Amino acid sequence: MYKIFKELVNSTKRRLTIARERSYMIGEYSIILPPKHRLDSYQVDYKNYDKKLPIVASLIGEKYKVMTVIDIGANVGDTAVALRGACSFPIICVEGNPNYLPYLKKNLASIPGNFRIIPKYIVPESASQIFNVITVNGTGHITRDKSLSFLHSKKGQTDDVVPITTYRAVIKENSDLPPTRLVKIDTDGFDFQIILSSVNQMAIDLPVIFFEFDPTFSPKNDLHEALKAVDALIEVGYIHYVIYDNFGNFMFSFSNNIEDRFRDLYSFLEQSRSNGGGVSYLDVCCFSEQDQDIFSGLVTGETN
């Protein structure tokens, strides 16, 4: 009975905590989390949650002494701050959600190093839809409607149009920075479309790409958008893959039969959603042949 009572008390304390704005330490840096943002509670429950990207960045930095990182879907700056603890390179933070932008700017203001904030959403270059932005539990969910070509932000009672850009434009507008060697994509809905429309630009530098593999948000009339994105990556030279579950735990790596493996993963996620169990989504880190050494180093670190 005492154990049940204690769990109830702890659960109540946690709900009260996340209901308000609060500070949270990421490494040696303190950031402010907005109400209902659940990064801190997730990292208490899941020790590897959002912990892998800094490891990847550190390995890349050992090879490339000068480089740029692009954080697409920068949220409140938690990833950028974690990355700063692992590397000193310029970080371009792309975030269009008006709920998060004030926190992103405030959180990065006191962090050392070169940060550039782009207050826009990255969308496909051929965007031909309305994209509705809905903020829930620290993540910006984007829904799609088959019409026009701009985004709406649903914040309280407002319905404001927010600015958009493309990956190509981000690269062009920041051409004074060193080559991009790491791209993180976490947009809760547009990871695959961003990859499909940007892959030729990415092929110029072939940065390591860390993205969310979640077919949930793909349109019902295009259920294989996730697989198309993977095929596009393979075509331009991404042949090494490391897979994590949505809690940040290493699952496995592979460099062959890539299409078949992703089709199996796609089916696994579909069955998890339909039947229960499994995980909600996956994180994928992919490498071209030029970074096979970084891939091998990451896998060695995960398996030893």
N, C-alpha and C positions, 0 to 999 in steps of 0.2 A: 504493500500500500504506500509506504514511504517513497519507494522508487517512482511509482506512478505520480504521486504528488509533486516530487522534485522535477520530473519531466514536464509536468503541466506548468509549474512555476517558470522553468527555464524557457519553455515555449512562449509563455505570456511576455516575459521580459524581452525576448527576441522580437516579437511582433511590435511591442512598444518602441523598441530601439530603431527598427527600420522605418517606423512611421515618421521619424523626424530627420532633419538634416544633421549629419555627424561627421566627425573626422575619422580617418582610417589610415593606418601606416602601410605603405608599400615599400618594403626595404627600409631605407633610411629617410624616406620622404613621406610627409603627411599630405593627404588630399581630403577634400570635402565630398562626401556622397550626398546626393539629394534624397529626399524622402522616398521610401519604397524601393530604392536601389538596393539590390541584394548581393552585391559583390562580397561584402564582409561575411555575411551569413553563409554564402556558398563556400567561401574559402575556409570557414571553420569546419564545415561538414565534409568537404572534398579537398584534401590537401594539395592536389595537383591542379586544381581549377585555375585556369589562366596563368599557369606557371611555366609553360613550355617555351613560349615565344622568346623570352629573354635568354634562354639556353641556346636556342637557335641563333639569335643575334650575336651572342658571344662567340660562337663557333665561326660565324661568317666574319666577324671582326678580326679574328686571328689570321684570316687569309687576306681580306681586303682592308688595308690600313686606312683607306679613304673611301667613303661611300655615303649613300643617303638611304633612309628608311621611309617608306610611305605607309601610314596607318589609315586605312579606309574604313570608316565607321569608328572614329576615335572615341565616341561616347564622352565620358567626363574626364578623359585623359589618363585613366588608370593604366592602360597598356603602354602609353608613351612614357609614363613615369616609371613603370617596371622596366621598360627598355633602357631608360636613362641609367638605371642601376647596373646595366650590363654593357653599355657602350656609350661613347661620347659623340656619335655621328649626328648630323642634322636629321631631324624627324619632321616630316610633313604630316600634319594631322588634318584629315578631311572629315568634317562632321556638319551636317545640315540641320540636325534636330534642334529647334529653338529651346527645348527643355534642357538640353545638355550643354549648349554653347557657353552660357555664363560660367558653369562649373569647369568646363574645359579650359577656358581662358584663365580663370582664377587659379586652378590647380597647377597650371604650367608656369604661371607668372614668377614663382619663386624657385623654380627648378633650373639648375644650371644647364647650359648648352643651347644649341640653336634649334628652336621649335618654330615652325610656320603653321599657322592655323588657317585652313580654307573653310569658311562657313557655308559650305554647300554640300549637296548630295551628289555623289558620282552616279550617273545613270548611263545606260547604253547610248551610243552616239546616234542611233536610229530610233530613239524613244518616241513612241506614238501612243502614250497612255497617260491617264491621270494616276498619280501615285499618292495614296492617302497614308500619312504618317501617324501611327498610333503608339504612344509611349506606355509600356507596361513593365513594371518590376525591373527597371534599369536597362531595358532594351527597346530600341525603336523598331517596331514592326511596321512593314510597308505592305499595304494591300494595293491591288491593281484594278483599274477600271478601264474598259476598252473605249477610250476616247482621248482627247487632247494630249498635250505634251508638256505638262508641268506638274509640280507637286503641291499638295495641300498638307498643312500641318494641323492636326486636331489637338488643340491644347485648351482645355476647359471649354469655353463657348466660342473660341475663335476658330477661324478657318483661313489662315493666312497662307499665301503662296510663298514658298521658300525657294531660294536660288539653286540651280543645278549646274553641273559641269561634267566633264568627261575625263577619263584617265589620260587621254592624249593631251588635253588642255592643261592638266596639272603638270605633266612632264614639261611641256613647252614653257609654261609660266614660271617654272623653277629651273630653267636650263643652266643657271649660274651655279647650281649645286653639283656635287660629284655624282657619278653614275648611281642609279638605284640598284641596290643589291638585295633588298628585302622588301616585300610587299605583304602587308596583312590585310585581308578582306573579311569584314564581319558586318554585313549590312542587313541581316535577317530578312532576306527576300530577293536581293539582287546580286549576290555573289556570282551566280552562274552567268547572268546576263552581262555583268561587268567583265568577267573573264572572256566571254564569247566576243564582245565588242572591242576588247583591249588587247587581246592576245598577240596580235601582230606588232603592236607597240611594245609589249613586254618582250617579244622575241628579240628586240634590238640589244637589250642588256641581259636578258634571261635571269632576272633576279630570282632568288628563292621566294616562293609564294606560299603563304600560310592562310588557308581559307576554310570557311565553314561548309561542310557538305551536308546540307539539309534540304532534301527535295520537297519538304512540306509546302513551301511557298511557291513552287512552280505552278504555272497556270494549269488548270484541269485539262485543257486541250493540248498540253505540251508536257506530259509527265516525264519525258526523258531529257529535259533541259540540262539536268545535272550530268547526264552521261555525254551529252553533246559538248559540254564544257570540258570534260576530261579528255574527250577525243581531240578537241582543239589544242589542248595543252600538249598532248602526245605529239601531235603533228608538227609543232614548232620546236620540239626537242626536250620536253619534260618527261624523263624516263625513270626517275627514282622517286618513290613515294613512302612517306611515313604516316601511319594512321593512328590517331588518338580518339578515345571515346569523348563524349561531351563533358566528362569530369576531368579531362586532362591526363588520363591514364594511357600509357603506351599499349597499343594492341599488336601491331606487326608492321613490317616494312616489305616492300617488293620492288622489283625492277624488271619484271617480265609478266606476260599475260595480263597486262594492265587493264585492258578493256573488260576482260572476263571477271577480274577481281572486283572492279567497281560495279559491275552489274550484280555480282553477288552481294556487295555491300548495300546497293540500292534495294535489292529484294529484302535484305535483313531489316533495313529501316522501315520499309513498307509493312512488313509483317509485325514489327514491334509496335507500330502505330495502330495497326488493325486488331492485333490479338493481345497486346500487353506484353510487358517485359522488355528486355533489351535496353537500348539507350535511345534518346530522342534524335540525336544527330552526331556527326563525327567532325573532327578537325583533321585537315589534310595539310601536310607540308611536302611540297614537291620541289625537285631539283633537276636541273639539266645536267648533261654529261660534264660540263665544265666545273660543276660543283659536286662531282661524285665523291670527292674527298670529304666535303662537309657532311654529306649524307651518311657516309660510312662512320664518321666521327660521332654523329648524332645517334646512330643505331648502336654503336659500341657502348656509348654512355647509357643508353636505355636498357641494354641487355646484360651489362656486366655489374 
